[in-house]
Amino acid sequence: MKAIGIIGEYNPFHNGHAYLLEKAMKMTEAKVCVSVMSGDFTQRGTPAVYDKWDRAQTAVQNGINVVCELPTVFACNSAEYFARGAVRILEGFGCIDYLAFGSESGDVDALRNASRIMVRNEVYIEQIAKELLKHGNSYPKARAMAARQLAPELDEALIREPNNILAIEYLKHIKNMRPVTIKRRGDSYHESGAKQREILTEQDPDRFEHMDQAYFSLVSARILQSDNEQLEEIFSAGEGLGNKLKNEIRYVSSTEQLIQRIKSKAYTRTRISRLLTQVLLGITEDTVRNAKPYIRLLALDDVGAKFIKEMKKNDSCTIPVITNINREKDDYPEIATTLATDILASDMYNIITRNDLYDYSDYIKAPFIGI
């Protein structure tokens, strides 16, 4: 059964996601689509508009056959770690033929060439980028400038546009899957998602206002409970950011105010937003460096169920498969810390959204099975 993998957040699921799925299935003639999806917190660090179970169910109801969770330590992180974790999970199935992704470029050969250049010059790019950071450039901009210095032939758009950046990171980590890219049409996926989130906020302002306030309260408590040294150990901190959080928290009354007081040319809004969620969940350098991938099933339909059954029968999978945390969490000690972070993320999200802590617990919720 020919299969494709897609990496997404579905925050929420919109026409751009449906278009990518339709085009990729036609191009590859695949019969099943497996998606790795961010959990309750997104790559930008914000709580998702709906919980991971609802978003996974919606994805299956819109044509995805299997949805599994991208662990929070990868999901709430930079493009490099987001891509690394997601690709390792899809490769871990051992039976997925293609990785399909959107890009501004739409040219997989150009993206693959850019990826090779970035890998070949990684050490030098990091060295140059560190110097450029001292002059007030953001990290993404510094990396792009460094890459251009070392390889002037690189098309700047390939290393500056957000989906191209993710595509290049995906290509760095692919081993057995064949890459397929779909050129975006019209509004970007981000713009489409932002528009949908804006509509949802207008439809239920009280819910999202409560989410903002609850999130800020939880993050504030964690910052106040932590000393400067502990805050500096958070993965996206360093360079005095932990100390700055500690100094600024008493002068603000919302997440937005805190971000505005800390962000700068060097420290982007996204990095600060991501940092706050990493503080909330205690995601440190060690948490990320030692993270191990696993397949945590969230939703599947009958086609997906047959695919998973065949995968297990053929023994192709190379990483743990989790369907019931209560029964399986102790079977794989190597993923204990990574899995514990996902469980904590769900608990924090349930507090933020006023979901019942028991009914929506990762210990209680089961994968959605669609027919």
Backbone torsions as a table, in degrees:
resi	resn	phi	psi	omega
1	MET	NA	107.0	-177.7
2	LYS	-65.1	132.5	-173.9
3	ALA	-130.2	148.0	172.1
4	ILE	-118.2	152.7	173.7
5	GLY	-111.3	142.1	176.7
6	ILE	-133.1	139.4	179.6
7	ILE	-110.2	128.2	-176.9
8	GLY	-156.6	177.6	175.7
9	GLU	-119.1	-28.1	178.8
10	TYR	50.9	54.9	-171.7
11	ASN	-118.8	65.3	-1.1
12	PRO	-94.5	-178.6	175.2
13	PHE	-67.1	130.0	-178.0
14	HIS	-139.7	-175.5	-173.7
15	ASN	-61.3	-31.6	178.3
16	GLY	-62.9	-39.9	177.4
17	HIS	-66.3	-43.1	-180.0
18	ALA	-62.7	-40.3	179.6
19	TYR	-63.4	-46.1	178.8
20	LEU	-59.8	-44.8	179.6
21	LEU	-61.2	-48.4	-178.0
22	GLU	-61.1	-48.6	-178.0
23	LYS	-64.4	-42.9	-177.1
24	ALA	-66.2	-40.7	179.3
25	MET	-64.3	-39.5	179.4
26	LYS	-69.2	-43.9	-177.5
27	MET	-63.5	-38.0	-175.0
28	THR	-96.5	-13.4	-174.4
29	GLU	58.6	31.1	179.2
30	ALA	-73.5	155.3	-180.0
31	LYS	-107.2	-11.2	-178.9
32	VAL	-145.2	143.6	177.7
33	CYS	-121.1	126.4	177.1
34	VAL	-110.5	127.5	-178.7
35	SER	-117.8	136.3	170.2
36	VAL	-99.2	122.7	-172.1
37	MET	-124.6	137.7	173.7
38	SER	-56.2	149.0	-179.8
39	GLY	-81.6	-128.5	-172.6
40	ASP	-82.7	-10.6	175.6
41	PHE	-126.6	140.4	-171.8
42	THR	-90.7	173.9	179.4
43	GLN	-61.8	-30.6	178.5
44	ARG	-78.7	-2.2	174.8
45	GLY	94.7	-6.0	-176.3
46	THR	-89.4	153.4	172.5
47	PRO	-63.1	139.1	179.6
48	ALA	-66.1	156.3	-177.7
49	VAL	-64.8	-33.9	174.9
50	TYR	-134.3	159.0	-176.5
51	ASP	-68.1	165.6	-173.0
52	LYS	-63.3	-31.6	-178.8
53	TRP	-68.8	-44.7	178.5
54	ASP	-65.0	-43.2	-178.4
55	ARG	-67.6	-36.8	177.5
56	ALA	-66.6	-41.9	178.1
57	GLN	-61.7	-44.0	178.8
58	THR	-61.0	-40.0	179.0
59	ALA	-62.3	-42.9	178.7
60	VAL	-65.8	-38.9	179.1
61	GLN	-69.4	-12.1	178.0
62	ASN	-111.3	19.6	169.3
63	GLY	113.8	-14.6	174.5
64	ILE	-72.4	139.8	-175.8
65	ASN	-93.9	-32.2	177.9
66	VAL	-139.0	132.9	173.4
67	VAL	-123.5	126.1	173.6
68	CYS	-123.9	160.8	-172.1
69	GLU	-87.5	135.5	168.6
70	LEU	-84.2	116.2	-177.1
71	PRO	-51.3	144.7	-173.3
72	THR	-57.2	-35.1	-178.0
73	VAL	-64.3	-25.7	173.9
74	PHE	-90.7	-42.3	-173.5
75	ALA	-63.8	-44.3	-178.4
76	CYS	-93.7	66.2	-173.9
77	ASN	-156.8	177.2	-178.9
78	SER	-67.0	168.9	-178.8
79	ALA	-55.3	-39.3	-178.2
80	GLU	-57.9	-49.3	-176.2
81	TYR	-80.0	-35.5	175.1
82	PHE	-56.5	-50.4	-178.4
83	ALA	-67.2	-42.9	-178.3
84	ARG	-58.7	-48.4	-178.9
85	GLY	-64.2	-44.6	-177.0
86	ALA	-66.0	-44.1	-179.3
87	VAL	-66.5	-39.6	179.2
88	ARG	-62.6	-34.1	177.4
89	ILE	-68.2	-48.1	-179.8
90	LEU	-63.4	-40.4	175.7
91	GLU	-64.2	-32.5	-178.0
92	GLY	-65.0	-24.1	175.3
93	PHE	-60.5	-33.3	178.0
94	GLY	76.3	5.0	-176.2
95	CYS	-146.7	23.9	176.8
96	ILE	-102.6	126.0	-171.3
97	ASP	-85.7	-35.6	-173.7
98	TYR	-130.7	148.6	165.9
99	LEU	-111.2	118.6	-179.2
100	ALA	-107.7	136.4	-179.2
101	PHE	-152.6	153.2	176.0
102	GLY	-84.7	156.7	176.8
103	SER	-157.8	155.3	173.8
104	GLU	-69.1	-31.4	-176.9
105	SER	-72.8	-51.9	-175.0
106	GLY	75.7	5.3	-176.9
107	ASP	-116.9	99.7	-174.7
108	VAL	-65.9	-32.0	179.9
109	ASP	-68.1	-41.6	178.0
110	ALA	-64.8	-40.4	178.7
111	LEU	-66.9	-40.1	179.4
112	ARG	-64.7	-39.9	178.5
113	ASN	-64.6	-41.7	177.3
114	ALA	-62.8	-39.5	178.7
115	SER	-62.2	-42.5	179.4
116	ARG	-63.0	-42.5	178.9
117	ILE	-62.3	-43.2	-179.1
118	MET	-64.2	-41.8	179.4
119	VAL	-66.8	-44.6	-177.4
120	ARG	-63.0	-31.8	-175.3
121	ASN	-110.9	17.7	-171.4
122	GLU	-54.0	-47.1	-177.1
123	VAL	-62.4	-44.1	-178.3
124	TYR	-70.3	-36.2	177.7
125	ILE	-61.3	-43.4	180.0
126	GLU	-64.5	-39.8	-179.9
127	GLN	-63.7	-46.7	-179.8
128	ILE	-67.2	-40.6	-179.0
129	ALA	-60.9	-38.9	179.1
130	LYS	-60.2	-39.3	178.2
131	GLU	-68.7	-39.5	180.0
132	LEU	-68.1	-29.9	177.5
133	LEU	-62.0	-33.3	-178.7
134	LYS	-66.1	-17.4	-179.0
135	HIS	-100.1	16.8	172.5
136	GLY	89.8	9.3	177.3
137	ASN	-81.6	146.3	174.0
138	SER	-69.4	161.4	-179.0
139	TYR	-62.1	-46.0	177.9
140	PRO	-59.0	-42.6	180.0
141	LYS	-66.7	-41.1	-179.7
142	ALA	-62.5	-41.6	178.2
143	ARG	-64.7	-41.3	179.1
144	ALA	-64.3	-43.2	178.8
145	MET	-64.0	-40.3	179.2
146	ALA	-64.8	-42.5	179.3
147	ALA	-62.6	-40.0	179.5
148	ARG	-67.2	-34.6	177.6
149	GLN	-63.1	-40.8	-177.2
150	LEU	-81.8	-27.4	-178.6
151	ALA	-139.5	79.4	-176.5
152	PRO	-58.8	-20.5	-178.7
153	GLU	-74.4	-12.4	179.8
154	LEU	-64.8	132.0	173.2
155	ASP	-68.9	122.9	-175.2
156	GLU	-58.2	-35.3	-179.0
157	ALA	-61.7	-29.9	-178.9
158	LEU	-65.6	-27.8	-175.4
159	ILE	-115.0	10.2	178.1
160	ARG	-120.3	-30.9	-179.4
161	GLU	-74.3	136.3	-169.7
162	PRO	-59.8	-42.3	-178.7
163	ASN	-77.0	-29.6	171.5
164	ASN	-62.8	-41.6	179.3
165	ILE	-59.7	-47.0	177.8
166	LEU	-62.3	-41.8	-179.8
167	ALA	-59.4	-44.1	179.2
168	ILE	-61.8	-40.2	178.0
169	GLU	-67.1	-39.0	175.6
170	TYR	-58.2	-46.4	-176.2
171	LEU	-64.6	-27.8	177.3
172	LYS	-61.9	-32.3	-169.5
173	HIS	-107.2	-8.3	178.4
174	ILE	-66.5	134.8	176.9
175	LYS	-117.7	-51.2	-173.9
176	ASN	-113.6	-22.5	-179.8
177	MET	-78.8	154.0	175.1
178	ARG	-97.3	130.2	-177.8
179	PRO	-79.6	140.3	175.3
180	VAL	-134.4	124.7	179.1
181	THR	-116.5	143.4	179.2
182	ILE	-113.0	124.5	178.8
183	LYS	-70.8	131.7	-180.0
184	ARG	-67.0	148.1	177.3
185	ARG	-119.7	145.5	177.2
186	GLY	61.2	-138.4	179.5
187	ASP	-61.1	148.2	177.4
188	SER	-67.4	161.1	176.9
189	TYR	-58.5	-39.7	-179.7
190	HIS	-62.5	-44.5	-179.7
191	GLU	-64.4	-40.4	178.7
192	SER	-62.7	-45.0	179.0
193	GLY	-64.0	-42.3	-179.7
194	ALA	-62.3	-39.3	179.5
195	LYS	-64.5	-42.7	179.0
196	GLN	-64.3	-40.5	179.1
197	ARG	-66.2	-35.1	177.5
198	GLU	-64.5	-41.6	178.4
199	ILE	-63.4	-44.4	-179.9
200	LEU	-62.2	-39.6	179.2
201	THR	-64.1	-40.8	179.1
202	GLU	-67.2	-31.9	-179.0
203	GLN	-74.5	-30.5	-177.6
204	ASP	-141.1	67.2	-175.1
205	PRO	-61.8	-34.5	-178.1
206	ASP	-62.8	-41.5	-179.7
207	ARG	-61.4	-47.5	-175.7
208	PHE	-74.3	-29.4	174.9
209	GLU	-66.6	-42.0	177.4
210	HIS	-63.0	-43.0	178.9
211	MET	-57.4	-46.4	179.7
212	ASP	-59.4	-46.3	-176.9
213	GLN	-68.1	-42.8	-179.3
214	ALA	-65.9	-42.2	178.5
215	TYR	-60.2	-47.5	-179.2
216	PHE	-61.4	-41.0	180.0
217	SER	-62.4	-44.0	-179.7
218	LEU	-66.3	-43.7	179.7
219	VAL	-64.7	-43.0	179.6
220	SER	-58.5	-43.9	-179.7
221	ALA	-60.7	-42.5	-180.0
222	ARG	-66.4	-39.1	178.5
223	ILE	-64.2	-44.7	-178.6
224	LEU	-68.1	-30.2	179.3
225	GLN	-76.8	-19.5	-174.1
226	SER	-99.2	146.3	172.7
227	ASP	-88.9	172.9	-175.5
228	ASN	-59.9	-38.4	-178.8
229	GLU	-64.5	-42.2	178.4
230	GLN	-64.0	-40.9	-179.8
231	LEU	-67.0	-35.1	179.5
232	GLU	-69.1	-18.4	179.4
233	GLU	-82.4	-12.5	177.3
234	ILE	-62.7	142.7	-167.4
235	PHE	-55.7	-44.7	-176.4
236	SER	-90.6	8.9	179.7
237	ALA	-86.7	-136.8	-175.6
238	GLY	82.3	167.1	177.2
239	GLU	57.6	28.2	176.8
240	GLY	85.6	2.9	-177.8
241	LEU	-65.8	-36.7	178.4
242	GLY	-62.3	-43.7	177.6
243	ASN	-62.7	-38.7	180.0
244	LYS	-66.0	-40.5	176.1
245	LEU	-57.6	-47.0	-178.0
246	LYS	-62.0	-39.0	-178.2
247	ASN	-73.0	-33.2	-171.6
248	GLU	-90.8	-19.8	-169.6
249	ILE	-61.2	-28.5	-177.9
250	ARG	-79.6	-7.4	-176.0
251	TYR	-105.5	6.2	-175.0
252	VAL	-130.0	161.5	178.7
253	SER	-130.6	13.4	177.7
254	SER	-157.0	160.7	176.5
255	THR	-60.1	-42.3	-178.6
256	GLU	-61.2	-43.5	178.7
257	GLN	-63.0	-40.5	179.8
258	LEU	-64.1	-44.7	178.7
259	ILE	-61.4	-43.9	-178.4
260	GLN	-62.6	-33.7	-178.5
261	ARG	-77.0	-20.9	-175.1
262	ILE	-105.3	-34.3	-174.7
263	LYS	-64.8	152.9	-179.8
264	SER	-157.2	-174.2	176.4
265	LYS	-61.3	-36.8	-178.3
266	ALA	-80.2	-34.7	-177.2
267	TYR	-112.1	100.2	-173.9
268	THR	-70.7	160.5	177.3
269	ARG	-56.1	-42.9	-178.6
270	THR	-63.2	-42.3	179.8
271	ARG	-62.7	-42.7	-179.9
272	ILE	-66.0	-43.6	179.2
273	SER	-60.4	-43.7	178.6
274	ARG	-64.9	-40.7	179.2
275	LEU	-58.1	-41.7	-177.9
276	LEU	-61.9	-42.5	178.4
277	THR	-70.0	-35.9	176.7
278	GLN	-64.9	-35.4	174.0
279	VAL	-63.3	-47.3	-179.4
280	LEU	-56.0	-40.1	-174.1
281	LEU	-99.5	-0.7	178.8
282	GLY	67.5	37.1	-178.8
283	ILE	-85.1	106.4	-177.1
284	THR	-102.9	178.7	175.6
285	GLU	-55.6	-46.3	-179.4
286	ASP	-64.0	-38.1	179.9
287	THR	-57.6	-43.9	-176.8
288	VAL	-76.2	-46.3	-176.8
289	ARG	-61.9	-32.3	-176.7
290	ASN	-97.5	5.0	-177.6
291	ALA	-65.8	138.0	178.4
292	LYS	-120.0	139.8	-179.8
293	PRO	-77.1	154.5	173.5
294	TYR	-156.3	164.5	180.0
295	ILE	-101.4	107.9	177.6
296	ARG	-107.8	103.7	-175.9
297	LEU	-72.5	130.6	178.8
298	LEU	-111.8	-34.6	-178.0
299	ALA	-162.1	149.3	175.8
300	LEU	-162.1	157.6	175.9
301	ASP	-107.0	-169.8	-176.4
302	ASP	-65.7	-36.1	176.3
303	VAL	-64.5	-43.7	178.7
304	GLY	-63.8	-38.0	179.0
305	ALA	-62.9	-41.8	177.5
306	LYS	-64.0	-39.0	179.5
307	PHE	-63.4	-46.3	-179.9
308	ILE	-64.2	-40.6	178.5
309	LYS	-61.3	-43.0	179.5
310	GLU	-66.5	-39.2	178.4
311	MET	-59.4	-45.3	-179.5
312	LYS	-68.4	-38.8	179.6
313	LYS	-62.3	-41.0	-178.2
314	ASN	-83.4	-6.8	179.3
315	ASP	55.8	40.7	-177.2
316	SER	-86.3	-19.9	-173.9
317	CYS	-71.7	138.1	-177.2
318	THR	-114.0	2.7	178.6
319	ILE	-131.4	161.4	-178.2
320	PRO	-60.4	146.1	174.7
321	VAL	-113.9	124.0	-176.9
322	ILE	-115.6	119.5	173.4
323	THR	-118.2	-24.2	-179.9
324	ASN	-138.2	104.8	-176.3
325	ILE	-60.0	-41.6	-177.8
326	ASN	-58.5	-37.2	-176.1
327	ARG	-88.0	-29.7	-167.9
328	GLU	-114.6	-11.0	-172.4
329	LYS	-63.6	-28.4	-178.9
330	ASP	-89.8	-4.6	-178.4
331	ASP	-78.4	-19.0	-174.9
332	TYR	-129.9	79.1	-177.1
333	PRO	-59.1	-24.2	-178.2
334	GLU	-67.9	-19.8	-179.8
335	ILE	-108.3	9.0	-172.5
336	ALA	-57.8	-47.1	-177.3
337	THR	-67.8	-42.4	179.8
338	THR	-63.8	-43.1	179.2
339	LEU	-67.6	-38.7	178.9
340	ALA	-62.0	-35.4	177.5
341	THR	-66.0	-38.1	176.7
342	ASP	-64.5	-41.5	179.8
343	ILE	-64.4	-43.3	177.4
344	LEU	-63.3	-41.8	179.4
345	ALA	-58.7	-42.4	178.5
346	SER	-65.1	-41.8	178.4
347	ASP	-61.9	-45.4	179.5
348	MET	-63.8	-40.5	179.4
349	TYR	-63.9	-39.9	-179.8
350	ASN	-66.0	-34.7	174.2
351	ILE	-65.9	-43.9	-178.3
352	ILE	-62.1	-38.0	-174.6
353	THR	-99.9	1.1	-178.1
354	ARG	64.2	26.1	170.5
355	ASN	-72.2	149.3	178.6
356	ASP	-63.8	126.8	-175.2
357	LEU	-66.2	-24.3	177.6
358	TYR	-86.6	-55.2	-174.2
359	ASP	-60.9	-34.0	-177.2
360	TYR	-100.8	10.1	179.3
361	SER	-66.5	148.2	175.6
362	ASP	-64.6	-19.2	177.6
363	TYR	-78.9	-16.1	-175.3
364	ILE	-110.7	-42.4	-176.4
365	LYS	-64.1	143.2	178.4
366	ALA	-121.4	157.0	179.7
367	PRO	-58.1	141.8	174.5
368	PHE	-73.8	133.7	176.7
369	ILE	-114.4	110.6	179.7
370	GLY	-97.8	151.5	-179.2
371	ILE	-120.7	NA	NA
